[in-house]
Each structure stands twice: as C-alpha cells, then as structure tokens.
Amino acid sequence: MRILVTGALGKVGAALVDALLAAGHEVTGCDRRPPVYEAGGTPGARYVQAELTDAGDAFAVVRGHDAVVHAAALPEPTRNPPHVTFHNNLMGVFNVLEAAVRFDVPRVVNVSSETVPGFFFNERPDRPDRFPITEDHEARPQDPYALAKHFSEQLCDAAVRRSDVRAISIRPSWVQWEGNIERSLGPVLADPTAQASPSGWSYIDAYDLADALRLAAESDLPGHEVVQIASPDNTAGRPLAELVAATFGPELEVGELERPDAGGTSIARARKLLGYDPQRSWRDYLSADGRLLPQVAERLARGDTGVQRGRAALA
C-alpha cells in the first residue's frame, strides 16, 4: 500500500514509518520541518514538508495514497496558547479528511487521544466513572487538546457519512519509547500514588502503538470505529484495584480486568476489531527501580531504535 504518515518525525510517526517499511509498504512521511536535500533516505520512504493547517498543503500530500495515518498534532495543551493548540489539531485533521474525501483515499487512521473522555489537563477536577475505561465512556473534555481530539472523531463520522472513506480513530495512552521512558515512568515506579492517574496508570509502548496503527491502515473495517490502544500492564507494576483504592477511594468501581496489574484502559475492542496483540512492557526497558537497562541505553546511543530508524528513513 501507499501510506502517508503525517507528523512523521514525531515519536509516534517515526515508529510507524519504521513498522510500515518493515511490513513492505511504500511510505511517504510529512511534517513541518524542512527536508534534508542532500540525503536520500531509505528506499520505499520519502519525506515531504507540509503545513497541514493549510488546505493546499494537505491536498497536495494526501493525493495518490491508499491510506493516511494522521499522527500530526501538538501533543498536549500546556506549551502553546489554547487557540494555537485547538486550531492546529482541529484544522489539520479537517484538511486531511477533506482531501481524502475529494481524492477517494479509502482509509484514514486518525490518531485521537485517551484524553477524549476528559480527566487530563482539567481546570475543574473530574475522574472516570469506572475502571477499566472503555470507548463508550461519556466524553467530558475541558481543555483545547482533548476537545480538538473529540471533534476529530466527529469529523471522521461526517466523512464516512458523505463518502466512501473508511476511518478508524485510535486513542493511544501515554506513549513511551527508549528516549523518554526512564524520565516518564521512573518516578511512577518510585511512588505510584504520589499523583492520581486519570487513565488508571495506563501507557503504551510506541512500537505496539505502531503495530496497531499499521493494522488499522491495513484494515477493511467499514464506517468509522473508535479504538483505545494501551499496554496490557500498568506503569506501576501493582494491582490496579489497590492503586485505585489508595488514590481515588474504595467507592470507585474496578470491573473485570485481563490481569491484576492491568492498566485502567480497556483494550478488548482493539483486540477484537484489529487483532491487536501487544508484545512489549516497560519491563523490557527499565529495572524495577525505574532505571534504563544498560542494553537499552546502548541501543539508544547507537541510534538503533524504531523511532530513530524511522526518522533516518526520511532524512
């Protein structure tokens, strides 16, 4: 397949580029950064600079592909003014979907977010109604990032109503790879209840997420489906029921789990619809006290990670 990956130089996009190339697909990556004109990249991959909030750029890069995985976004709402986050994240997906409709691109994979139900970056406190969180949990977003992601799913609904586009919105949990996992999860392992985790200590390995996005791009599911993606275990390595009781109180329901130390995000729907079968854990990267394992540090220093290979393929 000819697959366009937007936001291809970010950790999610780059991991996906590497996974798609390994699966034999023809990959185009686009991002805001200028290309490196002197380099050739990897056979099967090419890079195009594009600003997707500009409709002309979006139409130019989407045309001619069999699928688009839209991973481009400002990744959270606190580093930009609210209107910048909202405009960037909403207009990017709007323009990509418009281009897909007009050029008969049959599959769009929209990278949405676990923040759609709410609970993250909130000005007024909120928490899930129950654990594990499923796709049918009420959406109560407050911040501009979560709100734009919520609207992105509604844009996908509209696109499939008026065209032959098929869409899948993927809601990833907190994305981890070799370059950020020690900084992100080390403090959680040291004291998992120091700060409430609104997603129930959920996370996702970047390479399991890349596999899920590849499966979504290859899928022939009709209409528009919304699917959560997370790792089977939680970031604390402890029973979820204990974590929830200690942090939120015993009155917050914890339902049936795949395993005692599961995260608070259900992945049952992803398993059923996509054949999602995550293979990785934070334990593959970190010691029990949250230190990066020596072999992982060496791999990162060599530039031999999926994220780094994906970026190099587009250089």
Secondary structure, DSSP 4 states (H G I P E B T S, - for coil): -EEEEETTTSHHHHHHHHHHHHTT-EEEEEESSPP-TT----TTEEEEE--TTSHHHHHHHHTT-SEEEE--S-S-SSSS-HHHHHHHHHHHHHHHHHHHHHTT--EEEEE--TTTTS-SS-SS----SSBSB-TTSPP---SHHHHHHHHHHHHHHHHHHHSS-EEEEEEE-SEE-TTTHHHHHHHHHH-TTSS--TTSS--EEHHHHHHHHHHHHH----SEEEEEE--SB-TTSS-HHHHHHHHH-TTS-B---SSTTB-SB--HHHHHHH-------GGGTB-TTSPBPHHHHHHHHHT-SHHHHHHHHT-
